[in-house]
Amino acid sequence: MLLIAMVISLLSKKSCNAQDVGNGLDKIFRTYIDSGFSGAAIVVKDDKIVLQKGYGYANEEKKIANTGKTLFNVASIGKQFTAVTVLKLEEKGLLNTKDYITKYTGKLGGMKDSATIEHLLMHTSGLFVEGGPLDYSSRDKYIESVRNTPLESKPGEKHRYSNAGYTLMAAIVEIVTNQPFEDILYEMIFQPSGMKNTGYPWEERIQKDLLATGYNKQDVPQPVQQNIWGTRGPGHNVTNTEDMLQWYKVFWTHDKLISQKIKEKILQDHIPGKETFSLNKVTSAGGKKLFVKGGGRPDFESQTIYWPEEKLFLFFCINSDKDLRRLIYRDIVAFIDKQGK
C-alpha cells in the first residue's frame, strides 16, 4: 500500500509540475505584453498540451486577436523543413549529401566545385561572401550569380551561417524532382504531417484571412512576403501553433514520417557551438540539454525549443520586430532550469 501511495504521489506531482510549467510560461509571455509582445505560443509537456494561447492582435488596426489558428511568418525556422526534405530525398536515392553541388548545378568554378550538399546543410560551403550580390529572381539566375561571386573560404574550412546556402539547396531540390520547391515541401512534409496551413503565403491553399500582419520596429504594418523565387529554402514559411503541434509529433516523437536515421543526423552535434542541419544544440546554464531554432525578419520573430530530458516542446511566434525573442527565450530557459529543483 505504501508503494502504491508513493507512485500515486509521484504521478500527481508530475501532472502538477506540467501545469506549473504551462502557467509559468504563460506568465512570462504576459510579462512582455507591455513591451509590445503580440503573438502565439504552444507548450507540450509529456505529450500533453499545457499551454496554447494567442496574445495581442494579429492586426492592430482591425483589432483581430491572435489565436492558435493565426498564421505567422516563421522566417528561418523553415530551414528545418528544407533540411528534412533534402535528407528524405537522399533516402529515396534522388541525391546524396556527399555529392558535389556541381553534379546538379553544373560547374561553379575553381575551388567552388569542391563544395557538397552537406557543406550547405552545415553552413560550411564557403560559397557566399557575406552581403555579396546574388540574384534571387529565378532559380537559373540565382545559380549563375553564385557562379559569378567570389569564394569566401575553402569549402569545409569555416562555419558561417548562410541563408544563401539553403536557397541553393532549394534549387537542387527543384532540379532533382523537376517540381516547384513549395510543391515538394507540401508533398513530403506538410500534407503527410497534417500541417494543413503551413506553406508560403502566396500559395492558393493558404487561408489569407488567417495571416497575421507583421509590424516593424516603428510599429508600421508590413506587406505579406511576395513570391520571390529566392525566398524558397532559407525559410519564410507561414504556420501556426496548431500545425507546429503536428511538427512536434512528427519530429520529436516516434512518428514514422521522418526516419530515425534522419533525426540522428540532424541532432548530432557536428560542430559544437554552431548550428548544423537547421538546429542549434546547446546546454543551458542549469545543465539542461536543448535543441533550439529561431527565426527573425523585419516584421516577425519566432522560436522553437525542445528539452529532450524533460520531454518538453515550446514554440512561440511574434508578429513584430521589437527584439523580444531573445529576451523571452532567456527567461524561458532560466525558468525551466529552476523546475524540479
DANOR-V547248 format. One record per pair of residues at least 4 apart in sequence whose ideal C-beta (glycine too) atoms are under 7 Angstrom apart, sorted by the first residue. I is the first residue (numbers start at 1). J is the second residue. If there is no record, write none. Layout:
i=I j=J
i=I j=J
//
This chain:
i=1 j=5
i=2 j=6
i=3 j=7
i=4 j=8
i=5 j=9
i=6 j=10
i=7 j=11
i=8 j=12
i=9 j=13
i=10 j=14
i=11 j=15
i=12 j=16
i=13 j=17
i=14 j=18
i=15 j=19
i=16 j=20
i=17 j=21
i=17 j=339
i=18 j=22
i=18 j=45
i=18 j=46
i=18 j=48
i=18 j=50
i=19 j=23
i=19 j=50
i=20 j=24
i=21 j=25
i=21 j=43
i=21 j=45
i=21 j=50
i=21 j=312
i=21 j=339
i=22 j=26
i=22 j=43
i=22 j=50
i=22 j=51
i=23 j=27
i=24 j=28
i=24 j=335
i=25 j=29
i=25 j=43
i=25 j=51
i=25 j=314
i=25 j=332
i=25 j=335
i=26 j=30
i=26 j=51
i=26 j=53
i=27 j=31
i=28 j=328
i=28 j=331
i=28 j=332
i=28 j=335
i=29 j=37
i=29 j=41
i=29 j=55
i=32 j=37
i=32 j=324
i=32 j=328
i=33 j=37
i=33 j=55
i=33 j=56
i=35 j=322
i=35 j=324
i=36 j=320
i=36 j=322
i=36 j=324
i=37 j=55
i=37 j=56
i=37 j=318
i=37 j=324
i=38 j=55
i=38 j=56
i=38 j=57
i=38 j=66
i=38 j=318
i=38 j=319
i=38 j=320
i=39 j=55
i=39 j=56
i=39 j=66
i=39 j=72
i=39 j=316
i=39 j=317
i=39 j=318
i=39 j=319
i=40 j=53
i=40 j=54
i=40 j=55
i=40 j=66
i=40 j=67
i=40 j=68
i=40 j=70
i=40 j=72
i=40 j=240
i=40 j=241
i=40 j=316
i=40 j=317
i=41 j=51
i=41 j=53
i=41 j=241
i=41 j=315
i=41 j=316
i=42 j=49
i=42 j=51
i=42 j=52
i=42 j=241
i=42 j=244
i=42 j=245
i=42 j=315
i=43 j=50
i=43 j=51
i=43 j=314
i=44 j=48
i=44 j=49
i=44 j=245
i=44 j=248
i=44 j=313
i=45 j=50
i=45 j=311
i=45 j=312
i=46 j=311
i=52 j=68
i=52 j=241
i=54 j=65
i=54 j=66
i=54 j=67
i=54 j=68
i=54 j=70
i=55 j=66
i=56 j=66
i=57 j=63
i=57 j=64
i=57 j=65
i=57 j=66
i=58 j=64
i=58 j=65
i=58 j=66
i=58 j=70
i=58 j=212
i=58 j=213
i=58 j=319
i=59 j=64
i=59 j=213
i=66 j=70
i=66 j=212
i=68 j=240
i=68 j=241
i=68 j=242
i=69 j=210
i=69 j=240
i=69 j=242
i=70 j=210
i=70 j=212
i=70 j=240
i=71 j=197
i=71 j=210
i=71 j=211
i=71 j=212
i=71 j=238
i=71 j=239
i=71 j=240
i=72 j=212
i=72 j=238
i=72 j=239
i=72 j=240
i=72 j=300
i=72 j=302
i=72 j=317
i=72 j=319
i=73 j=214
i=73 j=225
i=73 j=236
i=73 j=238
i=73 j=297
i=73 j=300
i=74 j=78
i=74 j=235
i=74 j=237
i=74 j=239
i=74 j=295
i=74 j=302
i=74 j=317
i=75 j=235
i=75 j=236
i=75 j=295
i=75 j=296
i=75 j=297
i=75 j=300
i=75 j=302
i=76 j=234
i=76 j=235
i=76 j=294
i=76 j=295
i=77 j=235
i=77 j=293
i=77 j=295
i=77 j=302
i=77 j=304
i=78 j=82
i=78 j=235
i=78 j=236
i=78 j=237
i=79 j=83
i=79 j=166
i=79 j=234
i=79 j=235
i=79 j=278
i=80 j=84
i=80 j=278
i=80 j=293
i=81 j=85
i=81 j=185
i=81 j=189
i=81 j=237
i=82 j=86
i=82 j=166
i=82 j=169
i=82 j=170
i=82 j=233
i=83 j=87
i=83 j=121
i=83 j=266
i=83 j=277
i=83 j=278
i=84 j=88
i=84 j=189
i=84 j=258
i=84 j=262
i=85 j=89
i=85 j=173
i=85 j=184
i=85 j=185
i=85 j=188
i=85 j=189
i=86 j=90
i=86 j=97
i=86 j=117
i=86 j=121
i=86 j=169
i=86 j=173
i=87 j=91
i=87 j=262
i=87 j=265
i=88 j=92
i=88 j=188
i=88 j=262
i=89 j=94
i=89 j=95
i=89 j=173
i=89 j=176
i=90 j=95
i=90 j=96
i=90 j=97
i=91 j=259
i=94 j=176
i=94 j=177
i=95 j=99
i=95 j=117
i=95 j=172
i=95 j=176
i=97 j=116
i=97 j=117
i=97 j=118
i=97 j=121
i=98 j=116
i=98 j=118
i=99 j=103
i=99 j=116
i=99 j=117
i=100 j=113
i=100 j=114
i=100 j=115
i=100 j=116
i=101 j=105
i=101 j=108
i=101 j=115
i=101 j=116
i=101 j=117
i=101 j=168
i=101 j=172
i=102 j=106
i=102 j=107
i=102 j=108
i=102 j=113
i=104 j=172
i=104 j=175
i=104 j=176
i=105 j=143
i=105 j=171
i=107 j=113
i=108 j=112
i=108 j=113
i=108 j=146
i=108 j=147
i=109 j=113
i=109 j=147
i=110 j=151
i=111 j=151
i=111 j=154
i=111 j=155
i=112 j=127
i=112 j=151
i=114 j=155
i=115 j=119
i=115 j=125
i=115 j=126
i=115 j=127
i=115 j=155
i=117 j=121
i=117 j=169
i=117 j=172
i=118 j=122
i=119 j=124
i=119 j=125
i=119 j=155
i=119 j=156
i=120 j=125
i=120 j=165
i=120 j=166
i=120 j=168
i=120 j=169
i=121 j=276
i=121 j=277
i=122 j=270
i=122 j=271
i=122 j=276
i=123 j=159
i=123 j=160
i=123 j=161
i=123 j=162
i=123 j=165
i=123 j=275
i=123 j=276
i=124 j=155
i=124 j=156
i=124 j=158
i=124 j=159
i=125 j=155
i=125 j=165
i=126 j=151
i=126 j=152
i=126 j=153
i=126 j=154
i=126 j=155
i=126 j=157
i=126 j=158
i=127 j=146
i=127 j=151
i=127 j=152
i=127 j=165
i=128 j=132
i=128 j=152
i=128 j=162
i=128 j=164
i=128 j=165
i=129 j=149
i=129 j=150
i=129 j=152
i=130 j=160
i=132 j=149
i=133 j=145
i=133 j=149
i=134 j=142
i=134 j=145
i=134 j=146
i=134 j=149
i=134 j=164
i=135 j=141
i=135 j=142
i=135 j=145
i=136 j=142
i=136 j=228
i=136 j=229
i=136 j=230
i=137 j=141
i=137 j=229
i=138 j=142
i=138 j=229
i=139 j=143
i=139 j=171
i=139 j=174
i=139 j=229
i=140 j=144
i=141 j=145
i=142 j=146
i=142 j=167
i=142 j=171
i=142 j=229
i=142 j=230
i=143 j=147
i=143 j=171
i=144 j=148
i=145 j=149
i=146 j=168
i=153 j=157
i=153 j=158
i=159 j=271
i=159 j=274
i=161 j=275
i=163 j=167
i=163 j=234
i=164 j=168
i=165 j=169
i=166 j=170
i=166 j=233
i=166 j=234
i=167 j=171
i=167 j=230
i=167 j=232
i=167 j=233
i=167 j=234
i=168 j=172
i=169 j=173
i=169 j=233
i=170 j=174
i=170 j=181
i=170 j=232
i=170 j=233
i=171 j=175
i=172 j=176
i=173 j=177
i=173 j=181
i=173 j=184
i=174 j=179
i=174 j=180
i=174 j=181
i=177 j=184
i=179 j=183
i=179 j=184
i=181 j=185
i=181 j=232
i=181 j=233
i=182 j=186
i=182 j=199
i=182 j=200
i=182 j=203
i=182 j=232
i=183 j=187
i=184 j=188
i=185 j=189
i=185 j=190
i=186 j=190
i=186 j=191
i=186 j=199
i=187 j=191
i=189 j=193
i=190 j=195
i=190 j=198
i=190 j=199
i=192 j=257
i=193 j=246
i=193 j=247
i=193 j=250
i=193 j=257
i=194 j=246
i=195 j=239
i=195 j=243
i=195 j=246
i=195 j=247
i=196 j=243
i=197 j=206
i=197 j=207
i=197 j=210
i=197 j=239
i=197 j=240
i=197 j=243
i=198 j=237
i=198 j=238
i=198 j=239
i=198 j=243
i=199 j=203
i=199 j=205
i=199 j=206
i=199 j=237
i=199 j=238
i=200 j=236
i=200 j=237
i=201 j=206
i=201 j=211
i=201 j=224
i=201 j=225
i=201 j=238
i=202 j=227
i=206 j=238
i=211 j=224
i=211 j=238
i=212 j=319
i=213 j=221
i=213 j=319
i=214 j=222
i=214 j=299
i=214 j=300
i=214 j=319
i=214 j=320
i=215 j=219
i=215 j=220
i=215 j=221
i=215 j=222
i=215 j=299
i=215 j=319
i=215 j=320
i=216 j=220
i=216 j=222
i=216 j=298
i=216 j=299
i=216 j=321
i=217 j=321
i=217 j=322
i=222 j=298
i=222 j=299
i=225 j=231
i=225 j=236
i=231 j=236
i=235 j=295
i=239 j=243
i=239 j=244
i=241 j=245
i=241 j=315
i=243 j=247
i=244 j=248
i=244 j=315
i=245 j=249
i=246 j=250
i=247 j=251
i=248 j=252
i=248 j=313
i=249 j=253
i=249 j=255
i=250 j=255
i=250 j=257
i=250 j=258
i=251 j=258
i=252 j=306
i=252 j=313
i=258 j=262
i=258 j=263
i=260 j=264
i=261 j=265
i=262 j=266
i=263 j=267
i=264 j=268
i=265 j=277
i=266 j=277
i=266 j=278
i=266 j=279
i=267 j=279
i=267 j=291
i=269 j=281
i=270 j=276
i=271 j=276
i=275 j=279
i=275 j=280
i=278 j=293
i=279 j=291
i=279 j=293
i=280 j=292
i=280 j=293
i=281 j=291
i=282 j=290
i=282 j=292
i=283 j=287
i=283 j=288
i=283 j=289
i=284 j=288
i=284 j=290
i=284 j=333
i=284 j=337
i=285 j=337
i=286 j=337
i=288 j=307
i=288 j=309
i=288 j=336
i=288 j=337
i=289 j=308
i=289 j=309
i=290 j=305
i=290 j=306
i=290 j=307
i=291 j=306
i=292 j=304
i=292 j=305
i=293 j=304
i=294 j=302
i=294 j=303
i=294 j=325
i=295 j=301
i=295 j=302
i=296 j=301
i=296 j=325
i=297 j=321
i=298 j=321
i=299 j=321
i=300 j=317
i=300 j=318
i=300 j=319
i=300 j=321
i=301 j=318
i=301 j=321
i=301 j=324
i=301 j=325
i=302 j=316
i=302 j=317
i=302 j=318
i=303 j=316
i=303 j=325
i=303 j=329
i=304 j=315
i=305 j=314
i=305 j=332
i=306 j=313
i=307 j=312
i=307 j=336
i=310 j=336
i=312 j=336
i=314 j=332
i=316 j=328
i=318 j=324
i=318 j=325
i=324 j=328
i=325 j=329
i=326 j=330
i=327 j=331
i=328 j=332
i=329 j=333
i=330 j=334
i=331 j=335
i=332 j=336
i=333 j=337
i=334 j=338
//
